[in-house]
């Protein structure tokens, strides 16, 4: 397998790009970033210095993934999504001098396996987006998102649960949830969704 890197992109020589990955026009991949296998980095996207991207990820057009973000395998970052890295952003110090790297500490967003972040959402670091969760388009995430949660709004709040296919789970009663296909069964334990020990009897 080979990588595909558009001539107009800016990929630092110190970045590591996995086999089968594609980097499209005007994208920037900074030094020491690591992309896994079979990733797609869309037009105008930004991957910050040292950012880790797992296998089979998609970072869509004009998304901004600032260091030190960490993306697990199979993560979807929608168009124009922003993963921030500064808790107290300022251009200058209190005495008016331009801030340098020594004047602040970058904090990152962690996106776990299979999670998806919808178009134009903003994830305000430090937060963790749980595995297989779904952030609705246009949301502002300021708190950790549980695994399989569907969150939406400003600030984002949980409005449901989703399966690995991204579709909403169906409430089966007694704290149990099932996928629309009937192949995934879950139960709510202390506010988080866990795989059910066994499927309910027919």
C-alpha positions, -999 to 999 in steps of 0.1 A, spaced: 0 0 0 11 36 -6 1 70 8 -14 97 -13 -3 133 -5 -16 162 -26 12 184 -39 -5 215 -24 -5 200 11 21 208 37 34 176 54 64 180 77 92 156 70 91 145 107 55 135 105 47 97 102 20 88 77 6 53 78 2 31 47 -29 37 26 -35 72 41 -45 102 19 -38 138 26 -57 162 3 -52 197 -10 -40 225 13 -40 202 44 -12 207 69 3 179 90 28 193 115 61 179 129 60 146 149 23 140 141 15 103 136 -13 91 113 -23 55 113 -31 33 84 -59 41 59 -67 76 72 -82 104 52 -72 140 59 -95 164 40 -89 196 21 -76 224 43 -75 203 75 -49 209 102 -32 182 122 -11 198 150 25 190 161 26 156 178 -10 148 174 -17 110 173 -43 97 149 -53 60 149 -61 37 120 -90 43 97 -98 78 108 -114 105 87 -107 142 93 -129 162 70 -124 195 52 -111 224 72 -112 206 106 -86 219 131 -70 192 153 -47 211 177 -20 194 197 -19 174 219 -51 158 207 -53 120 205 -77 102 182 -84 65 185 -90 41 157 -120 47 135 -127 83 146 -147 107 124 -140 144 126 -166 164 106 -160 194 84 -148 225 102 -147 208 136 -123 224 161 -104 206 189 -90 233 211 -59 232 233 -58 263 255 -78 265 287 -72 303 292 -65 317 257 -47 350 254 -25 365 228 -5 385 253 7 381 289 -7 404 316 22 428 311 13 431 274 40 410 259 32 385 231 28 351 246 53 324 237 52 286 242 67 291 276 37 312 288 11 284 285 5 247 287 -13 230 259 -41 206 269 -57 182 245 -89 165 234 -90 127 235 -114 111 210 -119 73 217 -124 45 192 -153 48 168 -165 82 180 -178 108 156 -179 146 159 -204 164 136 -197 194 114 -187 227 130 -187 213 165 -161 227 190 -146 205 217 -131 226 244 -100 209 259 -94 191 281 -123 167 274 -126 131 264 -151 120 238 -160 84 247 -159 54 224 -187 51 198 -203 84 210 -218 109 186 -215 147 189 -243 164 169 -234 191 143 -228 225 158 -224 214 194 -200 229 219 -185 202 241 -172 214 275 -175 182 295 -165 146 290 -189 126 267 -197 90 279 -192 61 256 -222 56 232 -237 90 242 -255 112 217 -249 148 227 -261 181 212 -264 218 220 -244 247 234 -232 235 258 -236 199 247 -259 177 268 -267 140 264 -300 135 245 -298 98 239 -276 68 232 -262 54 199 -249 21 188 -217 14 169 -235 21 136 -243 57 149 -280 51 149 -300 59 181 -306 30 205 -341 20 214 -353 20 250 -363 -15 259 -373 -7 294 -358 -15 328 -326 4 319 -319 -17 288 -312 -4 254 -310 -22 221 -297 -12 186 -322 -8 158 -308 -40 142 -313 -59 174 -277 -70 174 -264 -48 202 -278 -49 238 -268 -25 266 -278 -15 301 -273 17 320 -251 14 350 -245 45 372 -253 68 343 -231 51 317 -240 26 290 -225 -8 293 -228 -39 271 -255 -62 286 -242 -94 301 -267 -112 279 -294 -104 254 -329 -104 269 -349 -136 265 -373 -136 236 
